[in-house]
């Protein structure tokens, strides 16, 4: 038996006070309102936006297409789907940024009064939204629109004035948000802040192009490896952009295990990613975002390998500069001690020269390697090895710095090759200060040269080193 009970319909009532709440709670930062107003201008095919910030008001004015009466009504329709239905602008065919039709109410998070003045052809009008007046009449959902003469604006476009400011904005913060949240690099589009054009800042560094595909769309952009994280505005991270707007900066959690990635800046574009209504994050459990994350972690894995290589090359140059400086100082000391200089090719009289060569030849035959020394020679010419020569005349001593392990000796010589251990704890400590670093290398060089001269008489070798090292450091200090 069918029920004969009547079906009642009840209305869904939206309390008008929640419209204020939307503006106040929609965005975590009040500064987002400027981003929204500038992006509205971009969607309206503006080529220029003027943003003015003062103590009492904020003015955002553009030369876009403007609005007629129907456009104004659409503008104040909460949750309008207009930009989703027409997602390309008519003049420049721009992909429109707005989707939800509620961004304009972000203004209420920073002010109690805003005015919208617009012109489209011969039509011009102003609409005033005052929070206090709006709240006075509970049942009324209307705001006043006043028709204006067309010349109230010089050309088509829209001007928004915010008054009764709740908070103040620094120009630096506003510029940062424009750079991050507006398609500032788009063609035929510029933004001026208090009369100064906002331009994307150049970051010096190693540039790596990105172009990857997913089943949902492609990812493109450029990553930048910087030498100093202080060069990165707002800290390290890759800007992830949707429709030219930065949604967030991220390193996808990989920086925890690989701190080298904190040297990364740059941006990638992925228009297929779904975003939250406040435009501050992605819908992270969506398949699009999960696919994006997987691809980007693979990209960063490859970049990490490159960063390690570049860091190795940079470190090799640093080591090379330090050892060359040390060698120059040791050479000057050797010139003051010709009996030792003969071992590295300093021209001396023929008799002394032959005697020295004979001593070196016998030294090679008699020298025995310890197990630690054998481990060193087994690892020579590693990928991070730095090789140079202490040369005087036609002969000299080869100096090789390499990674032999922290438990291996500081240094070791074989024939006319001196090996220095980059992993030794003392080396690591001294390398943090350039002057101490050079002196440390000089100490090791003079030590090994002294042992070349007298390997069996440790006391005499130490005395020789003391003389050489004193001359080296005195010359060093004199140079300072």
C-alpha angles and dihedrals in degrees: 000000000000120000115252093196114131119249115230127202120210124197123244104235121204111198109226091225087071089067087067089046090054090059095042097045103030095083128039091217127043089217088074089080091073091052090051094050093048091047090051086057090050091051089051092058095254116167094194135031124189116203117190122189122189138154094268107031150007121227124194114183129174139179095225128130094289124209136275122207093280089049092053091051089050091048092059095045107114113233093005115184093203096112092047091053093045102031095165126069114238100231108037097018090235119173101247116238101204119083112155105048094225103090093097090067089064084084088073090067090069108026143029097219136039133175126201118200118181141173131198114173109306093346120093132163144160128222122196124202113188116179095209094049091045093054095048096072109050100189100041120093098181133107125195121262119191123198113230137194110268092242092064082099122036093227142356113305146086134273122197120192120192118200137172089046115206094198140015126245126213116224090232092057092046092050091049092052092048091051092049102035105036130066090247093163094056119121118258092015133106136164125208123198114202089338097312120110114241110227132180111259120241114236116202115222147091109314123215119187118221126206116155134155133223131179088257100047144307131292119216137167144091133282121207125206107205129196094221127033090212086074091066115090109229094006133285123322142096117270109231109208131196115190089351094305125114110237096178144332116245146165092191095241093292093112089073093069097025110042090177086079089069085081089069127108132153136092141267128199120219110162093175094069116109113230135199120258093256090053093230099110146011129256090258099193092055117112089235093059093043090053090048092051092051093052094045093051089054090050092050090049089060092043091051089059090052092047091053090050093049092046089052091051091048091049091049090055091050091050091046092054092048096048092045089053090049092047092052091054093046090050091055089051091049091054087061089052107047094173088065095035089064088071091064099040105272106157111256133157114301096248093054091044094056092045091053093049090051091050091051092048092052090046091058091052097046100042116106123200123229118221089258090053091050090054089054096050090047090060102046121136097028118171092266096045118133115204127188138149136240095214130180118171111331097329138053149141123285114227119203124184116193144145110275101155132270093268094055121093121280091243141349135186130212118184105315095339121100116197121201121195113230091192099056110118093232091051091049091050096047094045091070092074117051099213094045088044093057092045091050092054089046089053092053093046094051090045093055094041089053091051090050087059097046114008096163100048106062095181093053090045091052091049090052091048091049090054093046094044092048091053090046095051095041089054088046093053092044089055090055 
